[in-house]
Amino acid sequence: MDNSMTTDQKTLVINIMPHGPAYHFSPDEKPDIYWEKPDGTIVGFWKREWPDLLGEAILKETERYEWQVWQPDYRADKIYSRTIDTGVTHYLFPAEEKVYRPGVRNQYGIYSQPIINRLDELKNNRIILQLHGFRVPFYSEILRIFGPEKKIPIFLIGHGMSKAPITEIFGIHRPLTYPCLIVEQLRLGKLLNYVDIISEQAESALREIRKVYHGRIEKLTMGCDFDFWVPVPSEQVKRELQYRLNISPDKTVFLATGNFIPRKQLDKLIELFLEMKERDDFFLIIAGHGDKENTNSLTTLIKTLVEHGKAVLHPYVTDEKLRELYWASDIYTLVSTSEGASVGVMKAIACGLPILSTPAGETAEMIEKQSVGRLIPIDSNENWSRAVIEILEKGPPRLLDRQVAREAYHWPEVAGRFLRIYDEFTTVSVEDKDTKRIL
């Protein structure tokens, strides 16, 4: 057994991820940490996965815990690991595709026997198991294997889009789908009894969790660094950044960021501005990345606006380069059908930008509660057009108070809320049928 994965002094927090590295999002980019296999292919990981970022925030606040991220990877031919500069150790485990049956029909999903084996080796140690996601077939397998023994506390962290199977029953489906969802609801509810705590970010997601889980639920978001994501230092800096992007100072700059995937609806945003392409008072920045198909589709769609100097499809950037895009902008726009927080909105608020958004995610709930920003229904194209025109002609909506946002979303604040739960796990007994285990 790898002794680096055990500790006599600290409680080990193990984060098992629900998916492998997103190689297809960056086919021409090497991961932040990578190894070259004998056949010349690359295996590796990016340091910006949510479990890595949460671990970084936790380890900045305390030395009581050790933090590991276990990621299944179809490419991995063995177990790879690297401890990065934040103190987080990220592992890649060999994985394969497996046929699951959450309901009555087959469903394909990722599976890693090496993860199961390693967890079995460590189950008697001082560990907390964290699962990131809801209705993940691999997690159901983990709960089925390790849940009945109840030797370790299990914390399931939702990332904003949880939906109970019973909710989907009210949609229009093929006949076999209805019994499939009923069976999944029953099976999922039974397995979730082995989970000690489930957290979610938005109230809408918490309501979904309550439909299938009757244990302890916490409202916890992810976060961002409000000491890094700050308002643009000066108007001169903003104008210089706009000049680099070929944006004239008389335009209102709209920014949208995110992965190029359907639920982000970036195509709808482009179509909205195409409808007003005769106007000369706006500029649209869309920054992110995605697979080849979605990237090509957005590139083609935005082409007319780019050719007329009214938009840019900006390559994926992080840290200072991404902050410069926020600093060059006047308003942040979110058009997603569903979100967890969104952290993109958190960063925008930290940078002093007003928000135009769908009512998606926890940040939309905050915006509504504070009566700031502008929320537009997801499918209301007419209202979206009207909102953009009003912003262009009358100015942006009210800003969210930055201090209110900092208290809610600054990483040290977020980490403190998670730490209170971890500290409970390390002092409160975890019961099974016959014994009590105290970490």
C-alpha positions as a printed NumPy array, in Angstrom:
array([[  0.   ,   0.   ,   0.   ],
       [  1.16 ,   3.571,  -0.771],
       [  2.019,   4.989,   2.667],
       [  1.637,   8.545,   1.327],
       [ -2.113,   8.026,   1.367],
       [ -2.33 ,   7.472,   5.13 ],
       [ -1.636,   9.691,   8.106],
       [ -1.351,   9.228,  11.862],
       [ -1.737,  12.92 ,  12.657],
       [ -4.389,  14.427,  10.427],
       [ -7.791,  13.431,   9.17 ],
       [ -7.615,  12.659,   5.469],
       [-10.362,  14.137,   3.307],
       [-10.776,  12.019,   0.177],
       [-12.635,  13.639,  -2.709],
       [-13.769,  11.189,  -5.381],
       [-14.632,  12.92 ,  -8.629],
       [-17.546,  11.839, -10.864],
       [-15.69 ,  12.255, -14.157],
       [-12.282,  12.142, -15.767],
       [-10.112,  15.024, -17.004],
       [-11.737,  17.099, -19.77 ],
       [ -9.156,  16.276, -22.425],
       [-11.725,  16.906, -25.189],
       [-12.163,  20.53 , -24.063],
       [ -8.488,  21.257, -24.677],
       [ -7.309,  18.803, -27.356],
       [ -4.294,  20.942, -28.241],
       [ -3.422,  21.863, -24.663],
       [ -1.438,  19.786, -22.207],
       [ -2.941,  19.567, -18.703],
       [ -1.386,  21.613, -15.902],
       [  0.186,  18.405, -14.56 ],
       [  0.832,  15.592, -17.019],
       [  2.808,  12.454, -17.751],
       [  3.685,  10.913, -21.087],
       [  2.738,   7.256, -21.455],
       [  4.928,   4.736, -23.317],
       [  2.681,   5.005, -26.376],
       [  3.262,   8.775, -26.536],
       [ -0.185,   9.828, -25.311],
       [ -0.624,  12.268, -22.435],
       [ -2.351,  11.613, -19.119],
       [ -2.807,  14.436, -16.626],
       [ -5.099,  16.804, -14.775],
       [ -5.965,  20.472, -14.471],
       [ -5.594,  22.141, -11.084],
       [ -8.86 ,  24.082, -11.38 ],
       [-11.27 ,  21.238, -10.584],
       [-13.667,  22.192,  -7.783],
       [-12.333,  19.634,  -5.266],
       [ -8.815,  21.031,  -5.836],
       [ -9.959,  24.628,  -5.341],
       [-11.965,  23.775,  -2.24 ],
       [ -8.953,  21.887,  -0.856],
       [ -6.72 ,  24.887,  -1.475],
       [ -9.115,  27.102,   0.496],
       [ -9.368,  24.599,   3.36 ],
       [ -5.613,  24.072,   3.669],
       [ -5.033,  27.831,   3.81 ],
       [ -7.227,  27.967,   6.895],
       [ -5.988,  24.944,   8.874],
       [ -3.366,  22.229,   9.143],
       [ -5.763,  19.761,  10.786],
       [ -6.619,  18.014,   7.531],
       [ -4.903,  16.333,   4.636],
       [ -6.602,  16.693,   1.259],
       [ -6.641,  14.304,  -1.667],
       [ -8.544,  14.328,  -4.942],
       [ -9.163,  10.965,  -6.616],
       [-10.115,  11.252, -10.253],
       [-11.05 ,   8.286, -12.451],
       [ -9.419,   8.521, -15.868],
       [-10.046,   6.4  , -18.955],
       [ -6.533,   7.173, -20.165],
       [ -4.686,   6.15 , -17.005],
       [ -2.78 ,   2.87 , -17.276],
       [ -1.735,   3.007, -13.608],
       [ -2.205,   5.252, -10.572],
       [ -0.593,   8.675, -11.046],
       [ -0.255,  11.32 ,  -8.335],
       [  1.202,  14.744,  -7.711],
       [  1.102,  17.04 ,  -4.698],
       [  0.659,  20.537,  -6.074],
       [  1.828,  23.805,  -4.549],
       [ -1.458,  24.264,  -2.637],
       [ -0.796,  21.114,  -0.59 ],
       [ -3.531,  19.149,  -2.376],
       [ -2.54 ,  15.732,  -3.712],
       [ -4.349,  14.829,  -6.926],
       [ -4.56 ,  11.183,  -8.037],
       [ -5.554,   9.716, -11.376],
       [ -6.904,   6.158, -11.24 ],
       [ -7.436,   3.784, -14.169],
       [-11.093,   3.699, -15.144],
       [-13.408,   1.997, -17.574],
       [-16.94 ,   2.323, -18.826],
       [-19.485,   0.228, -16.967],
       [-23.138,  -0.589, -17.488],
       [-25.241,   0.498, -14.497],
       [-28.945,   0.124, -13.824],
       [-30.076,   3.028, -11.642],
       [-33.625,   2.268, -12.766],
       [-34.817,  -0.542, -15.018],
       [-32.804,   0.496, -18.065],
       [-29.076,   0.309, -18.638],
       [-26.981,   3.444, -18.244],
       [-23.319,   3.769, -19.129],
       [-20.965,   5.526, -16.738],
       [-17.407,   5.72 , -15.495],
       [-16.124,   3.116, -13.022],
       [-12.773,   2.579, -11.301],
       [-12.008,  -0.67 ,  -9.517],
       [ -8.647,   0.733,  -8.314],
       [-10.552,   3.498,  -6.492],
       [-12.767,   0.904,  -4.842],
       [ -9.72 ,  -1.15 ,  -3.855],
       [ -7.831,   1.806,  -2.395],
       [-10.846,   3.021,  -0.445],
       [-11.256,  -0.465,   0.987],
       [ -7.622,  -0.355,   2.147],
       [ -8.166,   2.948,   3.938],
       [-11.667,   2.544,   5.372],
       [-10.373,   1.912,   8.907],
       [ -8.209,   5.057,   8.888],
       [ -9.103,   8.606,   9.913],
       [-10.836,   9.698,   6.723],
       [-13.801,  11.713,   5.509],
       [-15.22 ,  10.684,   2.143],
       [-16.553,  13.429,  -0.102],
       [-18.542,  12.723,  -3.251],
       [-19.072,  15.57 ,  -5.707],
       [-22.359,  15.302,  -7.537],
       [-25.857,  13.842,  -7.441],
       [-27.286,  10.803,  -9.238],
       [-23.821,   9.615, -10.252],
       [-23.933,   5.831, -10.91 ],
       [-20.357,   5.319,  -9.698],
       [-21.245,   6.965,  -6.387],
       [-24.213,   4.632,  -6.   ],
       [-21.799,   1.739,  -6.365],
       [-19.517,   3.212,  -3.698],
       [-22.455,   3.681,  -1.321],
       [-23.663,   0.136,  -1.973],
       [-20.231,  -1.276,  -1.1  ],
       [-19.148,   0.909,   1.806],
       [-22.432,   2.282,   3.153],
       [-23.654,  -0.725,   5.164],
       [-20.393,  -0.926,   7.16 ],
       [-20.625,   2.781,   8.079],
       [-16.97 ,   2.989,   9.055],
       [-16.393,   6.437,   7.534],
       [-18.418,   9.673,   7.41 ],
       [-19.751,  10.376,   3.93 ],
       [-20.418,  13.921,   2.72 ],
       [-22.101,  14.398,  -0.661],
       [-21.509,  17.836,  -2.151],
       [-23.977,  18.949,  -4.793],
       [-22.839,  21.46 ,  -7.354],
       [-26.094,  23.179,  -8.054],
       [-28.186,  21.168, -10.49 ],
       [-29.53 ,  18.291,  -8.415],
       [-32.879,  16.93 ,  -9.535],
       [-34.751,  14.064,  -7.906],
       [-35.932,  11.282, -10.239],
       [-39.51 ,  11.81 ,  -9.048],
       [-39.436,  15.354, -10.47 ],
       [-38.786,  14.075, -13.983],
       [-41.859,  11.863, -13.878],
       [-44.036,  14.898, -14.577],
       [-42.393,  15.411, -17.961],
       [-43.391,  13.766, -21.244],
       [-41.417,  10.564, -21.786],
       [-41.521,   7.198, -23.484],
       [-43.655,   4.675, -21.547],
       [-40.704,   2.743, -20.077],
       [-39.194,   5.93 , -18.655],
       [-41.867,   6.311, -15.968],
       [-41.258,   2.987, -14.175],
       [-37.53 ,   3.526, -14.668],
       [-37.678,   6.83 , -12.761],
       [-39.81 ,   5.325,  -9.996],
       [-37.334,   2.482,  -9.478],
       [-34.421,   4.934,  -9.508],
       [-36.154,   7.119,  -6.925],
       [-36.595,   4.148,  -4.587],
       [-33.072,   2.786,  -5.069],
       [-31.464,   6.208,  -4.732],
       [-33.372,   6.985,  -1.548],
       [-32.209,   3.739,   0.022],
       [-28.549,   4.336,  -0.865],
       [-28.6  ,   7.95 ,   0.313],
       [-29.463,   6.7  ,   3.802],
       [-25.744,   5.897,   4.085],
       [-24.803,   9.557,   3.516],
       [-24.293,  11.665,   6.631],
       [-24.737,  15.103,   5.067],
       [-25.699,  16.418,   1.627],
       [-24.98 ,  20.021,   0.679],
       [-26.295,  22.051,  -2.205],
       [-25.8  ,  25.608,  -3.352],
       [-29.209,  26.89 ,  -4.446],
       [-32.539,  26.676,  -2.633],
       [-34.102,  25.138,  -5.748],
       [-31.549,  22.319,  -5.609],
       [-32.113,  21.834,  -1.872],
       [-35.817,  21.306,  -2.55 ],
       [-34.924,  18.553,  -4.993],
       [-32.634,  16.847,  -2.478],
       [-35.423,  16.824,   0.119],
       [-37.622,  14.813,  -2.257],
       [-35.317,  11.806,  -2.015],
       [-33.17 ,  12.321,   1.098],
       [-34.365,  12.763,   4.68 ],
       [-31.057,  13.276,   6.449],
       [-29.104,  16.423,   7.222],
       [-28.894,  19.012,   4.44 ],
       [-26.644,  22.081,   4.38 ],
       [-26.639,  25.084,   2.03 ],
       [-23.013,  25.565,   0.968],
       [-21.626,  27.299,  -2.101],
       [-18.27 ,  27.285,  -3.793],
       [-16.388,  30.59 ,  -3.772],
       [-13.747,  32.882,  -5.221],
       [-10.945,  35.071,  -3.876],
       [-12.303,  38.574,  -3.28 ],
       [ -8.741,  39.783,  -2.645],
       [ -7.853,  38.84 ,  -6.235],
       [-11.126,  39.536,  -8.03 ],
       [-11.33 ,  43.274,  -7.401],
       [-12.768,  46.233,  -9.323],
       [-10.669,  47.695, -12.133],
       [ -8.026,  49.991, -10.567],
       [ -8.829,  52.987, -12.755],
       [-10.733,  54.147, -15.8  ],
       [ -7.428,  54.431, -17.633],
       [ -6.637,  50.745, -17.041],
       [-10.09 ,  49.835, -18.326],
       [ -9.638,  51.889, -21.51 ],
       [ -6.205,  50.372, -22.139],
       [ -7.609,  46.868, -21.828],
       [-10.478,  47.729, -24.163],
       [ -7.985,  49.171, -26.658],
       [ -6.11 ,  45.848, -26.715],
       [ -9.387,  44.126, -27.585],
       [-10.184,  46.712, -30.3  ],
       [-13.163,  48.036, -28.353],
       [-13.95 ,  51.722, -28.725],
       [-14.698,  53.571, -25.452],
       [-18.223,  54.56 , -26.543],
       [-19.505,  50.97 , -26.488],
       [-21.171,  49.1  , -23.629],
       [-19.238,  45.866, -23.138],
       [-21.132,  42.677, -22.261],
       [-19.14 ,  39.719, -20.913],
       [-20.119,  36.054, -20.723],
       [-17.793,  33.257, -19.621],
       [-18.09 ,  29.494, -19.314],
       [-17.752,  26.138, -20.969],
       [-19.13 ,  25.807, -24.479],
       [-21.941,  23.383, -23.623],
       [-25.663,  23.56 , -24.465],
       [-26.986,  24.474, -21.01 ],
       [-24.864,  27.651, -21.026],
       [-26.965,  28.867, -23.996],
       [-24.172,  31.009, -25.385],
       [-25.672,  30.467, -28.837],
       [-28.857,  32.189, -27.645],
       [-26.812,  35.131, -26.405],
       [-25.075,  35.492, -29.765],
       [-28.417,  35.276, -31.59 ],
       [-29.773,  38.021, -29.333],
       [-27.011,  40.408, -30.355],
       [-27.257,  39.365, -34.006],
       [-30.826,  40.673, -33.942],
       [-29.486,  44.107, -33.045],
       [-26.353,  44.006, -35.212],
       [-27.299,  47.337, -36.813],
       [-26.669,  49.095, -33.508],
       [-23.19 ,  50.459, -32.939],
       [-23.213,  50.9  , -29.17 ],
       [-22.337,  47.421, -27.864],
       [-19.519,  44.885, -27.802],
       [-19.888,  41.241, -26.779],
       [-17.08 ,  39.183, -25.206],
       [-17.584,  35.453, -24.862],
       [-14.679,  33.636, -23.196],
       [-14.357,  29.914, -22.608],
       [-13.771,  26.595, -24.306],
       [-15.51 ,  23.376, -25.24 ],
       [-15.323,  20.359, -27.463],
       [-14.688,  20.725, -31.17 ],
       [-18.335,  20.548, -32.223],
       [-19.621,  23.235, -29.833],
       [-16.599,  25.489, -30.384],
       [-17.011,  25.36 , -34.165],
       [-20.739,  26.027, -33.86 ],
       [-20.227,  29.17 , -31.752],
       [-17.376,  30.331, -33.969],
       [-19.614,  30.133, -37.028],
       [-22.551,  31.791, -35.292],
       [-20.604,  34.772, -33.973],
       [-18.659,  35.338, -37.196],
       [-20.836,  38.197, -38.469],
       [-20.504,  40.146, -35.216],
       [-16.726,  39.571, -35.155],
       [-16.332,  40.764, -38.741],
       [-18.206,  43.967, -37.891],
       [-16.057,  44.637, -34.825],
       [-18.884,  43.988, -32.379],
       [-17.819,  40.766, -30.674],
       [-14.968,  38.414, -29.891],
       [-14.945,  34.703, -29.076],
       [-12.021,  34.816, -26.694],
       [ -9.832,  31.781, -25.971],
       [-10.081,  30.193, -22.542],
       [ -8.   ,  32.084, -19.967],
       [ -7.673,  32.052, -16.181],
       [ -6.338,  34.209, -13.358],
       [ -4.907,  37.611, -14.423],
       [ -5.862,  37.22 , -18.089],
       [ -9.452,  36.41 , -17.168],
       [ -9.593,  39.261, -14.668],
       [ -8.551,  41.636, -17.445],
       [-11.656,  40.618, -19.391],
       [-13.822,  41.451, -16.378],
       [-12.015,  44.787, -16.029],
       [-12.613,  45.6  , -19.696],
       [-16.361,  44.974, -19.371],
       [-19.382,  46.965, -18.222],
       [-21.851,  44.197, -17.419],
       [-21.709,  40.446, -16.857],
       [-24.273,  38.286, -18.625],
       [-25.373,  34.765, -17.68 ],
       [-27.853,  32.947, -19.918],
       [-27.604,  29.393, -18.516],
       [-30.608,  27.144, -18.037],
       [-29.049,  25.813, -14.822],
       [-26.109,  26.702, -12.595],
       [-24.613,  25.843,  -9.256],
       [-23.581,  29.193,  -7.92 ],
       [-22.485,  30.666, -10.514],
       [-18.839,  31.394,  -9.732],
       [-18.59 ,  33.469, -12.912],
       [-21.211,  35.786, -11.419],
       [-19.344,  35.798,  -8.077],
       [-16.201,  37.009,  -9.834],
       [-18.155,  39.641, -11.703],
       [-19.691,  40.982,  -8.491],
       [-16.249,  41.015,  -6.86 ],
       [-14.97 ,  43.02 ,  -9.842],
       [-17.777,  45.547,  -9.446],
       [-19.878,  44.554, -12.446],
       [-23.689,  44.647, -12.55 ],
       [-25.409,  41.383, -13.492],
       [-27.874,  40.459, -16.23 ],
       [-28.874,  36.836, -15.689],
       [-31.363,  34.051, -15.963],
       [-32.793,  32.941, -12.592],
       [-30.254,  30.095, -12.46 ],
       [-28.1  ,  29.196,  -9.482],
       [-27.555,  30.525,  -5.983],
       [-26.207,  33.879,  -7.175],
       [-29.535,  34.561,  -8.909],
       [-31.266,  33.94 ,  -5.586],
       [-28.91 ,  36.427,  -3.947],
       [-29.556,  39.   ,  -6.685],
       [-33.315,  38.643,  -6.26 ],
       [-33.079,  38.823,  -2.472],
       [-30.995,  42.012,  -2.598],
       [-33.168,  43.596,  -5.341],
       [-30.188,  44.284,  -7.591],
       [-29.13 ,  43.279, -11.077],
       [-31.667,  42.096, -13.624],
       [-33.14 ,  38.59 , -13.858],
       [-34.798,  37.502, -17.095],
       [-36.729,  34.239, -17.616],
       [-34.733,  31.596, -19.464],
       [-36.978,  31.262, -22.534],
       [-38.165,  34.861, -22.854],
       [-36.335,  36.155, -25.934],
       [-38.48 ,  39.269, -26.07 ],
       [-37.683,  40.184, -22.452],
       [-33.984,  39.56 , -23.054],
       [-33.974,  41.907, -26.059],
       [-35.856,  44.536, -24.087],
       [-33.443,  44.246, -21.144],
       [-30.348,  44.654, -23.315],
       [-31.82 ,  47.654, -25.119],
       [-32.734,  49.286, -21.795],
       [-29.169,  48.792, -20.572],
       [-27.775,  50.316, -23.756],
       [-30.103,  53.309, -23.611],
       [-30.638,  53.872, -19.884],
       [-27.632,  52.281, -18.174],
       [-26.949,  49.095, -16.204],
       [-28.935,  47.758, -13.227],
       [-27.91 ,  48.262,  -9.602],
       [-24.787,  46.596,  -8.227],
       [-24.823,  44.054,  -5.425],
       [-23.064,  45.409,  -2.351],
       [-19.552,  43.969,  -2.544],
       [-19.257,  43.447,   1.209],
       [-22.471,  41.416,   1.264],
       [-21.085,  39.284,  -1.549],
       [-17.709,  38.944,   0.152],
       [-19.297,  37.585,   3.326],
       [-21.2  ,  35.038,   1.247],
       [-18.603,  33.98 ,  -1.337],
       [-15.042,  34.872,  -0.273],
       [-13.076,  31.607,  -0.084],
       [-12.064,  31.94 ,   3.604],
       [-15.738,  32.434,   4.523],
       [-16.767,  29.439,   2.408],
       [-13.949,  27.296,   3.814],
       [-15.011,  28.151,   7.361],
       [-18.482,  26.729,   6.726],
       [-17.054,  23.479,   5.396],
       [-14.572,  23.274,   8.268],
       [-17.358,  23.38 ,  10.818],
       [-18.749,  20.199,   9.245],
       [-15.36 ,  18.481,   9.083],
       [-14.729,  19.352,  12.723],
       [-18.068,  17.788,  13.638],
       [-17.077,  14.628,  11.801],
       [-13.812,  14.425,  13.735],
       [-15.483,  14.755,  17.146],
       [-18.925,  13.177,  16.69 ],
       [-19.318,   9.412,  16.497],
       [-20.351,   7.72 ,  13.284],
       [-22.773,   4.867,  14.068],
       [-23.436,   1.595,  12.316],
       [-25.444,  -1.393,  13.447],
       [-23.094,  -2.599,  16.194],
       [-20.309,  -0.094,  16.794],
       [-19.394,   3.563,  17.06 ],
       [-16.359,   4.937,  15.304],
       [-14.859,   8.273,  16.413],
       [-12.372,   9.899,  14.056]])
